[in-house]
Structures are given as C-alpha cells and as structure tokens.
Amino acid sequence: MRESPAGWLYTAPALLIFSVFIIGPTAYTFYISTFHWNVLNTAMSTYTGFANYRTLFSSSTPSFLSSAWHSLYFSGAMVVGGTAVSLALALLLQRGSRTLRAVRVAVFAPHATPVVATSLAWVWIFNPQFGLIDAVLRACHLPVSQWLFSSTWAMPSVIVYSLWHEVGFTVVLFLGGLAVVSPELGEAAQMDGANAWQEFWHVTWPQLRPITLFVVVITSISSLQAFTQFFEMSKGGPAYATTTLSYLVYQEAFVLFDTGYGAALAVVLFAVTAAFTLLQRRTGDRIARSA
C-alpha cells in the first residue's frame, strides 16, 4: 500500500466489484451454512453451528461422498483426456498452412458455442431411438447403448460432450506454448539421432510444462464447477449417476430448499477449488525455481 498508492486507486473499481459480487456472497454463503435456513422468512432461521457439515457424511441419497466421487471421476477424465487430446491436436496443428488454420477455427468453434444449446443438441445425438451415434453404430452392425438413459454410460456421455466443447480452448493454449518452443533444441536432438518421440519427450515436453500445469489446473477447476451440461443432459441421473457436487448444491438449495445444507456443500466446493488454485501457485513457483 505504501509503495504503490496510485495502483490501488486505479484498481479500486475492479476491487469494489469483486468484493460486492464475489467476496461478499462467498462470506454470506458461509454464514448461511451455519443455519437451518428459512427461505420464506429468514428471521426464523435457526443457528445450527457446524451441523450442516456433519450432515455431509450421514447416509442420504444422493450422498455427499458419492457426489464427490462423481466430481472426481468427471474432473479426472477431463484433465487426463482433455490434456492429452489438446496436446496431440496442438502438435498436429502447429504449422501455419491455410488448411490447418481453417482446422484450428473448426476445433475452437465448439468452445465459443453456448453450453445450453449444444448440450440440448447432444441430447438428440445420444438419443437411443433416433440419435446419430446409435444410427452409425447400427449401420456398422455394432451394439448400441442407452447412453444418457444408462447409469453406466451417462457420465461417459457427458464427458464426451464436455471434451468436445472444452478442448478447443486448451488447444489454443498449447499452440501458444508451442509457438515459443525453441526449434534449435529440437534440431540439435535430431542431429544427435533422436527420433520424433524422443525429441518430444526430452526437448519439447519440458518446455511445455508451465503451460501443461496451467491447463491441468484450470481444467480441474472448471470441471469441479461444471453444472450446465449435467442439468441439461441428464438432470443428475439416471439413479444419481451424474450427480456431482455442483449439481447437488443446486438440488439441495433450489429444489429441496435445504439452503443451509446447500450452502455447506458450496463452501466445501469452494475450499476444493481454492486448494487447486494454491496448488497451481506453489507448483508453478517450484517449476520456475528449478528452471
């Protein structure tokens, strides 16, 4: 504050907006989580302390632990699959030909589309009676599936859609990282007899570690907070197979009107997200020091 008072003055409008719309509601959510909240008459709300947090581990349907597992399942698939697919596409599209530039636009285009509209479109694609996927499988004489109507395949179906929608953004990030990779090191490795895989693993990959870390962290955070595709495509079902923490927050707070318990779930989700952010900062600092 003493070193740059002008900087604080210039950032004051943004800090004010951030405080009103982010910090304030976050603190209020934690406050609500300590009450049995009466939505119709807040004055009749009963203080319960940490009872809502103890309820997280009680038996219920869907349970907090099962929803947490679904969130981790979804996030893990998005992080591992999304990072691998994005990096592979970026390596294929890193050259600047006119055709590849058009393909880049096609790859990024899904990310620019509304999640609500494209989720509904993919519901039709996954329809077991007249959907495109089952039509192709029947034409190839392959077994079909119920997809979003199956507790086994519902989550993989949402993951496929989410990868289609989100990979374009991370491909752009990797393309930016590849643009600053030193070509001289790769040429030197080739002159020393390294093949394409060895050049990637020992030369290109180490230079992409900061970008990879950033992609992993932002994908983890966005996946943990994902809600719209679950609401539009599966409504948390069937048999709660796609009920994640974010969807459980909505269900408890806005469907069952157990606002205090929903706020406790939101606080836990916020804590997990903050932990990933802290992990990013510490791991990034460690990588920077080692470099």
N, C-alpha and C positions, 0 to 999 in steps of 0.2 A: 504493500500500500504506500509506503514512504518513497519507494524507488520510482513508481510509475503512477502517480495520481491521475494523470491525463488518460492513461489507458483504462483505468476503472471508470472514469467519466464516460468515455466513448462506448464501453461495453455495458454501461448501466441499463440501457433499454432492453438489450438481449437478456441480461441477468434478471431484470424485473419480470419479463415474460416467462423465462424459465422458472422463476420462483413461484409465479402465480399458477402456471399450468402444469408444472412437474413436481417441484419440491413440496408445495402446499398440499396438493392432492395425495402425494405419497405419504406425508406425515398424517393426514386425515384418515387415510386408509388404515394405517397402523392404529390410530385411535379407535376407529370403528371395530377393529379386530378384537378389542378387549371388551366388547359389549355383546349382549344378546340384543341386536339392533331392531328396533321397531320402525319399519319403513313408513308407516302411516302417521305415526306420532313419535318423533324422535325423543321427546321429553319422557316418554315411558320406557325408554331403553334401559336395560339392566346391566350394570357393570359385572363382568364375569372374570376379569383378570386374564389369565392365560388358558382359560377353559377351552376356548376355540382351538388353540394349538394342541391341547391334549386330545381333542376330538379327532385330530388328523390321523391318529394311529388307532382309533377304535374301528370296529368292524362296521362297514357300511357298504352300500352298493350304489355307484362305484366307489371303491376305496381310494384314499389318497395314495397309497403305495402302488396300486395297480395303475392309476393315472400317471404317477411319476415314472413308472416303468414304460408306459406308452410314450411319454415325452422323451425319455432317454432313447428308446428304440427309434423314434422318428428323427431325433436330433443326430444320433449316431449314423443312421443311414444317409441323412442329408450331408453330414460333414464328410464322411468317408467317400460315399458315392459322388456327391457334388464336387468335392475337391479333385478326385481322380478324373471324373469326366471333364471338368472345366480345364484342368491342366492338359489333358490329352487333346481337347479341341483347340486350346490356345497354341499348342505346338504345331498342330496341323494348319492353323490359320495365321501363323505369324508372318508369313510372306505377304507382300503388298500387291499382288496381282489384282486386276479388276474383278475377276471372278470371285476371288477369295474375299474381297471387300464386300461384295454382294452377299456372300455366305455369312460374313460377320454380322451384317444387318439382320439377316434371317435368324441367326442364333440369338441375337439380343432382343429381337422384336417381342417374344413372349413376355419378357420381363417388364416391358412397357405397357402391357395389356392389363386391364382391371382384373383383380383376383376373383371377384364375384362373377363376372361374365364368363371368364374362361373356366371357372370351376363348374358352372352350370353346363357349359359345352362338354366338358369331360365327363359329367354325369351321363350325358347321352352317349358318349363314346364307350363308356363302360356298361351301358345297359345290356343285360343278358339276353334280351329278346331281339332287339334290332340295332344294337350298338356296333360300331365299326370294328372294334377289336375282335369280338366273337364272330362277326361275319368273315373276317380274314382268317381266323382260326378254323372255321367250318370249311372255308374254301380250300385250306391246306390240309383238311382231314385231321386236324389236331383237336384234342379235348378242349372244351370251353369251360368257363367258370362263371360264378355269380358275381364276382368282383366286389362291388360295394355292398352287396347283399350277403356276403360271406364274412364271418368273423375271422377267417384265416387270411383272406385276400383283401379285406377292406383297407388295412393300413398300408400294405404294399401298393395298392392302387392310388392312395393319396400321396404316397412318396413319389411314385412315377409322375403324377401331375406336378408336384412341388419341384422336382428336379427339372422338369420341362420349363417351368415358369421362372426358376431362380438361376439356372446355370448360366444364362446369358450375361448376367451381371458379373459373376465371378470369372467368366471367360475374359471379359474386358479388363478386369484387374490383373489377371495373369498375362494378358497381352501387353499391358503397361509394364509389368515386370520384365518380360522377355525383351522389350524394346531397349532396356538399359543393361542387359546382359552383355558382358564383354565378348565379342566374337573372336578376339585374338587368343583367348584361353582355349576356346574350342578348337581353333585351327592348330594350336600347339599340341593339343591332345591327339588330334588326328595324325599329325606328323610323327608322334611318338607311338603310333599303332593302335590307338584306342578306337573301338567300334562305336556305333551310334548310341548303344545303351550305356557303355562305359563313359562316353562323353557327357551324356545327360546326367548320369548318377553322380559322377565325381566332379563335373565342371558346372553344368547348368543348374542342377538342383540346389547345390549350396548357395548360389547367388539368388535363388528364388525363395529361400527360407523365410525372410521377413514378410514377403507377400503371402506365402503359404500360411504363416502364422496368422496374419490379418484375416485371410479368407476363412480359416478354421474358426476363429473367434466370432466374427460377425455372422457366420453361418450358424454357429451354435446358439448365439443369442436370438437371432431371428427365428430359428426352429423352435426354441423353447417358448417363444411368444406367439407362434403360429396359431391362428384361430379360424380365419375366414374360410379356408378350404375345408376344414373339418365341419364347420357349421353348414356350409352349402352342399358338400358332397355326401356326408354320412350322418350328420347330426349326432356324432359321438358313438354311433352304433356300427354294426349290429351287436347286441349284447355287450355294449360299452367297449367294444374292441378298439375304437378310435377316440375314446375319451381321454384327452391329455389334460395336463394341469390347467392350461389356459382355457380349455373348454369347460372343465369342472368349475373354474371360477365363475364363468358365465352361468352355468347351470344352477349353482348354489345361490348366487347373488341375485340373478334376474329372472330365473324360472321358479325356483323353490322359495325365493325371498328370504333365505337364511343369510342375510347380509353380513353378519358378524363372522360367520364361518367362511363365507366367500372372501371377505377381506383378509382373513388369516391366510387363506390359500394364496391370495395375491401378494401378500408380504413374503411368503416363502418363495414364490416365483421370482419376486424382485431380488431377494437375497441370492438366489442361484445365479440370476443374471449379473448381479454386481460381482459375484465371485469370479465369473468368467471374464469380466472386464478387468478385475485386478490381476487375474492370471495372465491376461494379454500384456498388461503393462510390465509385470515382473519378468515374464519370459522374454518379451521384446527387449527389455533393458539388459538381460543376461546375454542375449544373442548379440546385441550391439557391443557389449564389452568384449565378448570373445572374438568378434570380428576386428 
